[in-house]
Amino acid sequence: MWSEKSVFYQFYPLGVLGAPKVNDNVTVPRILELEKWVPHLQRLGIDAIYFSPVFESDSHGYDTRDYIKIDCRLGSNDDFSTVCRHL
């Protein structure tokens, strides 16, 4: 299985990207900043990334209120798709 041979890296995007602690319902494409990490991740030999949490929540991210929508503090679903294509 591919996952047994992969090197995983986990991002806590709300923290690493400096999102507000309380969801203010303002969409800011912070998730796009992760594209800057690509060279570093490649140097480390990372070939799988785990994002947790990323879905819409009220505060810390684990109080999910929508399992389909990316938290607006990180950007839009399209922003997240863009990042995933580049990682």
C-alpha positions in Angstrom: 0.0 0.0 0.0 1.3 3.5 -0.9 0.8 4.9 2.6 3.1 2.4 4.2 6.0 3.7 2.0 5.1 7.4 2.3 6.7 10.1 4.5 3.8 12.1 6.0 3.9 15.7 7.2 1.0 17.1 9.1 -0.1 20.7 9.0 -2.4 22.4 11.6 -3.3 25.1 9.1 -5.2 27.4 11.4 -2.1 27.7 13.6 0.8 27.7 11.1 -1.0 30.3 9.0 -1.9 32.6 11.9 -5.7 32.4 11.5 -7.8 34.2 14.1 -8.7 32.0 17.1 -12.4 32.8 16.6 -14.0 32.5 13.2 -15.0 36.0 12.1 -16.6 34.7 8.9 -14.2 36.7 6.8 -12.6 34.7 3.9 -8.9 35.2 3.7 -6.9 32.9 1.4 -4.2 32.0 3.9 -4.0 28.4 2.7 -2.2 29.6 -0.5 0.8 30.5 1.7 1.5 26.8 2.0 2.8 26.8 -1.6 5.9 28.5 -0.2 6.6 25.3 1.8 6.9 23.1 -1.3 10.7 23.4 -1.7 11.2 22.7 2.1 8.9 19.6 2.0 10.7 18.3 -1.1 14.1 18.6 0.6 12.7 16.6 3.6 11.4 13.9 1.2 7.8 14.4 2.2 5.4 12.7 -0.3 2.1 12.8 1.6 0.5 15.7 3.5 -2.2 15.5 6.2 -4.2 18.7 6.8 -6.1 18.8 10.1 -8.4 20.4 10.7 -9.5 22.4 7.6 -13.3 22.4 7.7 -15.5 25.3 8.7 -15.6 25.7 12.5 -16.3 28.3 15.2 -12.9 28.4 16.9 -10.0 25.8 17.1 -11.0 23.8 14.1 -12.1 20.6 15.8 -15.6 22.0 16.5 -16.6 21.4 12.8 -19.8 22.9 11.6 -19.6 22.0 7.9 -17.7 19.0 6.7 -17.8 20.2 3.0 -16.6 23.8 3.3 -13.0 24.8 4.0 -12.8 27.2 7.0 -13.1 30.7 5.6 -10.1 31.8 7.8 -8.0 29.6 5.4 -9.7 30.6 2.2 -12.2 28.9 -0.2 -12.6 25.4 -1.4 -11.0 26.6 -4.7 -8.0 27.9 -2.8 -7.5 24.6 -1.0 -7.8 22.8 -4.4 -5.1 25.0 -5.8 -2.8 24.3 -3.0 -3.4 20.5 -3.2 -2.6 20.6 -7.0 0.8 22.2 -6.3 1.8 20.1 -3.3 
